Each structure stands twice: as C-alpha cells, then as structure tokens.
Amino acid sequence: EPEVTQTPSHQVTQMGQEVILRCVPISNHLYFYWYRQILGQKVEFLVSFYNNEISEKSEIFDDQFSVERPDGSNFTLKIRSTKLEDSAMYFCASSDNRLEYFGPGTRLTVT
Amino acid sequence: QKEVEQNSGPLSVPEGAIASLNCTYSDRGSQSFFWYRQYSGKSPELIMFIYSNGDKEDGRFTAQLNKASQYVSLLIRDSQPSDSATYLCAVLTNAGGTSYGKLTFGQGTILTVHP
C-alpha cells in the first residue's frame, strides 16, 4: 500500500541553525501539507501546497519557514534559523483531493 | 477562529465494550469530518471519514454526524486493548471554493481498553 515517507526520523539541531525536513508524498497525490505537533498539544496546520505553490499557510508559518518541491517526488520544509520553540513532531501529509494521509513524522529537537 | 473540541479523557472501557468518542466543531460550513487514531509517538492514522448526516459503519467503527448540532462521534464496538490510543477528530476547512483544504484537529481523546 502506498505511503508517505519522511526523513530523517529524528533531527537534533542547535538554535539558530537551518534544518531541512524531507518528505516523499504518495505518488499520484497532488496536494501536500506540513503539520506540526508540539509534545502534548494538538496537531497544527502549517502550510498546504498545490500546483507548485503555497495554497494556504497558518500564522505559525512565518518568514523562517519555506517549502519546496525540488523534483517530482520530494517535498521539503526548511526552517532557516531554528528556535527552541520549533521543537516538535513535524508531519508531512498528502491528499488525493479527498483524504489526507500522514507520514511517520520527523522529531525535531532544538537545543 | 475555527475550533474543534473533544473531551481529552482518559476514557477507560473494558475489553468487549463499546467506546463512544465525541467531538464538536464551530464552523457551521464544514463539510468533511475525519477520525484519526494516534498511538504514542506515532503519526495520525486515518480510520474513518464522513460527509453526510447520519451513520457510517466500517467494521467495528461507526462514525455519526449531526450537522445541525455540529457534532461528530465515533463508536468502537467490541473494544480491544489494541484500540488503546488517542483518537483525533479533524474537520476539513476548504480553501476558498475548492474541494481541498486544511485539517483542523481537536486535542484528542485518550482511550484505554483494559482486559
């Protein structure tokens, strides 16, 4: 069964460093998303991406964040200068326009 | 601010019983509703979706939707210890005139099924 994959599973970085989280969506899906979940809190929407551009972003998704689909398979989330409060699980999801399926997540720890 | 509310629990039921999980939402225009299961440290796993008022059954799971009351529920029949997880209610908010959009999640209900 097709699934969303994410790498790395765990990323530790120092405050102020740049990180890139990678995702491979399900191959025939056209809609891509990033969500995050701070430990013990709700899953929160960050950004949606369709047709090679951002279709919607939340207040969390400020200038420190960017997304890119550099080729036909990968979808990346970049955080330019990480802060302690960016520590969270980051989930990539893809959709066939009906149902969203989540990847296993990347645990980002900012020290 | 569109909200999705769930009782955080924990909800504890004996093995074999029916577990009932509830969710309310604030956006009256919402059209699509989802239940995800999340085991500790794992990602949300889609288990049910419902678009129309009434009941939708899939195996041991039944989703119920009442748009007038802005209420969604999930029933799990014959609960098993392996059903112990956090159950997330999610509501789709469409991006202006499209059929896709973002999910707004509730905080989740912790379910424990004890033998």
Interface residues (C-beta under 8 A of the other chain):
Chain A: Y31 Y33 Y35 Q41 K42 V43 E44 F45 S48 Y50 S55 E56 S58 M89 F91 S95 N97 R98 L99 E100 Y101 F102 G103 P104 G105
Chain B: F34 Y36 K42 S43 P44 E45 L46 F49 L88 A90 A95 S99 Y100 G101 K102 L103 T104 F105 G106 Q107 G108
